[in-house]
Amino acid sequence: MDVQIFGVKKNPATRKALRFFAERRVKTHFVDLTERAASLGELRRFAQKFGVSALIDESSKRYVDRGLRNSRMSDDRWLELLADEPLMLKMPLVRQQNRLSVGLAEAEWSGWMDTV
């Protein structure tokens, strides 16, 4: 089982996700969003399952600083903005084959482990 985790090392939920899979000896591929942003196609995959609003961390400093609370944009524009400003994403974004999760979802990840 291989898992891809998108996040930043300073984010506590991302660190918990990395620890969760490491404790279970699951091979992880970590994508640090401060070094390399998630591609637009990758973000679209998460948006198709959860919706764009589920990807936006409205409590993030970057979101608040940009004054986006009352913004009205299309989903495509939001995805472009999230690709340019990955620190506004709710973290971690976790992908295992066709399975996806947004945020800390240990119960869901445990379910993935049970089906392997």
C-alpha positions in Angstrom: 0.0 0.0 0.0 1.4 3.4 -1.0 0.0 6.7 0.1 0.6 10.2 -1.2 0.3 13.0 1.3 0.1 16.7 0.4 0.7 19.2 3.2 3.4 21.2 4.9 5.6 20.0 7.7 4.6 22.8 10.1 0.9 21.7 9.9 0.0 19.5 13.0 -2.6 17.5 11.0 0.0 16.8 8.3 2.5 15.6 10.9 -0.2 13.4 12.5 -1.0 11.8 9.1 2.7 11.1 8.4 3.0 9.6 11.9 -0.2 7.5 11.4 1.1 5.9 8.3 4.7 5.5 9.6 3.5 3.7 12.7 1.7 1.2 10.4 4.7 0.8 8.1 2.9 2.2 5.1 5.1 3.7 2.4 4.3 7.4 2.0 5.2 9.9 -0.7 5.1 13.3 1.0 4.6 16.4 -1.2 5.6 19.5 0.7 3.4 22.3 -0.6 5.9 25.0 0.3 8.4 23.4 -2.1 6.1 22.2 -4.8 2.4 23.0 -5.1 -0.2 20.4 -6.0 -1.1 20.5 -9.7 -4.4 21.8 -10.9 -5.4 18.3 -12.0 -4.6 16.8 -8.6 -6.7 19.5 -6.9 -9.6 18.8 -9.4 -9.6 15.2 -8.4 -10.2 16.1 -4.7 -12.7 18.8 -5.7 -14.7 16.3 -7.8 -15.2 14.1 -4.7 -15.5 16.7 -1.9 -16.3 20.0 -3.6 -14.1 23.0 -3.8 -15.3 24.5 -0.5 -14.1 21.4 1.4 -10.6 22.1 0.2 -10.5 25.7 1.5 -9.1 26.3 5.0 -11.1 29.4 5.9 -9.1 29.8 9.1 -5.7 29.9 7.4 -3.7 33.1 7.7 -3.3 33.4 4.0 -7.1 33.2 3.4 -7.8 35.8 6.0 -5.0 38.1 4.9 -6.3 38.1 1.3 -9.8 39.0 2.5 -11.5 36.1 0.7 -14.3 35.5 3.3 -16.9 37.2 1.2 -15.5 36.3 -2.2 -17.7 34.9 -4.9 -15.7 33.0 -7.5 -16.3 30.1 -9.8 -14.9 26.7 -8.8 -12.3 26.8 -11.5 -11.1 30.2 -10.3 -10.9 28.9 -6.7 -8.9 25.9 -7.9 -6.5 28.2 -9.7 -6.1 30.3 -6.6 -5.5 27.2 -4.4 -2.9 25.9 -6.9 -1.1 29.3 -6.6 -1.7 29.6 -2.8 -1.4 26.1 -1.4 -1.3 27.4 2.2 -5.0 28.1 1.9 -5.7 24.3 1.4 -7.2 22.2 4.2 -4.4 19.8 5.1 -3.5 17.1 4.7 -4.8 15.9 1.3 -4.2 12.1 1.2 -4.5 9.9 -1.8 -4.3 6.1 -1.9 -5.0 4.9 -5.4 -8.6 6.1 -6.0 -9.3 6.8 -2.4 -9.1 10.4 -1.2 -9.4 12.3 2.1 -9.2 15.9 3.1 -8.0 16.9 6.6 -7.2 14.5 9.5 -9.3 11.3 8.8 -7.7 8.5 10.8 -10.9 6.4 10.9 -11.1 6.6 7.2 -7.4 5.7 6.8 -7.9 2.7 9.1 -10.7 1.5 6.8 -8.3 1.7 3.9 -5.8 -0.5 5.8 -8.5 -3.1 6.6 -9.3 -3.6 2.9 -5.7 -4.2 1.8 
